[in-house]
Amino acid sequence: MNGGEDVAIVGAGIHQFGRHEGVSGLQMGAIAARRALANAGIAWQDVDFAAGGSDAAGNADTSVSALGLTGVPFINVKNGCATGGSALTTAHAMLASGAAEVALVVGFDKHPRGAFNPLPEEWGIGSWYGETGLMLTTQFFAMKIQRYMADYGITASTLAKVAAKAFTNGSRNPNAWRRTPLSEEEILSSKMVNDPLTQYMFCSPGEGAVALVLARGDRIKALTRTPVYLRSVTFRTRRFGSFEVFSPSIPIESAPSATTEAAAAAFEQAGIGPGDVDIAQLQDTESGAEVMHLAETGLCEHGEQEALISRGDTELGGRLPINTDGGCLACGEPIGASGLRQVHEIVLQLRGEAGDRQVPTSCRVGFTQVYGAPGVSACTVLTV
Amino acid sequence: MQLIDPELISDTGRGPRLVGSACARCDTVTFPRQSSCRRCTSEDVHPRELATRGVLWTWTIQCFAPKAPPYLETGVEEFTPYGVGYIELPGEVRVEARLTESDPERLRIGMLMELTLIPVPGAGEKLTFAFRPVEEEQ
């Protein structure tokens, strides 16, 4: 870590993911915030810095009217899939520098049914891109894994195994949306969405909220006996040559993805290597993303995933459990909440409080990675 | 001929060409044209007509109707699955485009493709660019 004192997560709260008729995103955010405060055993008045946001459900700082008007500095974050990661980065910097003692971060969202429909003009692309049917995130993920499968010998059966694991884990998570286990065959034979990805290999836009309370230095031990230290949090945008979503063209010259760079920086700042990681939550917008992100983050070699997943290494009882709460596939994708959901899950697992989905072996080092449009990634390293 | 966006395509006497830009400083080619170079940040970039043939670098089939907007309402109503891919134009850039082929059995990475124009679904006479498989030449 870059100087400063330790920063730890001392409270975690979640509002169930899924569909919640009649409950706004802001309300879910406030509920998650109150749960996180209760979990930390503090009052909203004790928080001296807050950051958070949503992609499509309003300004996070509006929730102060639900929590109480304490005058706390509250930074709204709207940074796509990196919303949670950016809020966490900001809170970490404030705490590590000594500018704040106790911080709250919150991420929430509420999306309509069906695929996202972003407008090209808001992403610096002409309207022709949307009118001709190219403005779809699902196409990007399908084309990226299609090429990856050819380059590294990944099979459709592996894609199905990733989804089956997600739904199995989701069935053990009371806060997940999709809680019915599905077999590899059911996943493979479900409706084709974007070749090679079928319906059950994709997550769906959804709703949910997560909040975390963080503290620095002496405040940590005073607030909890089970701190989870935030050893690093990093955030990167894309570099020239990486293959990213919403790209009318990509260079022939290739470069590491935003994920690769964010992950390498997270491990370097933490002074911990990918080989030390006991458990990880990776962006699984669709099953191929989890496969590719395993290698992009350095948790395995490119091409190793086929054998690794086939051996069951990434399952709850495996050597390196991945997406133990069911990931985006089982929890759905409320954009502003997903990044913090990953951290929330690591906190529960490292504390040994993950209930029916608690990994059987003791774990000390956790890792999270989010990825999103138009090529952003945020990673964390967490320890007990 | 009515194009979905005249910035994208030039209709030369030799048939349609995609118009991208090339950087005068580092030669990086991009599509569509833009006013600065994504690689070296230079603003000394110029329009460039791109190659009309390349190989399929990756692909998918769009099996569900995109939402309108940004897709066109009539396009949604008349939806049939379509292919999408990146075509690597040798020495230039990989361009994302609709494919004329929508049968997954007839698409493979590395196959030779060439530029063509197709009607934009739901946009009447308007045309956009697409790539079609080049029949094997004997």
Interface residues (C-beta under 8 A of the other chain):
Chain A: G114 A115 N117 P118 L119 P120 G126 S127 W128 Y129 G130 E131 T132 G133 L134 M135 L136 Q139 A142 M143 K144 Q146 R147 A150 K191 M192 V193 N194 D195 P196 L197 F240 G241 S247 P248 S249 I250 P251 I252 E253
Chain B: I4 D5 E7 L8 G20 T28 T30 F31 P32 R38 R39 W57 T58 W59 T60 I61 Q62 C63 F64 P66 K67 A68 P69 P70 Y71 L72 G75 Y82 V84 G85 Y86 E88 G91 E92 V93 R94 V95 E96 R98 P104 I109 V120 P121 A123 T128
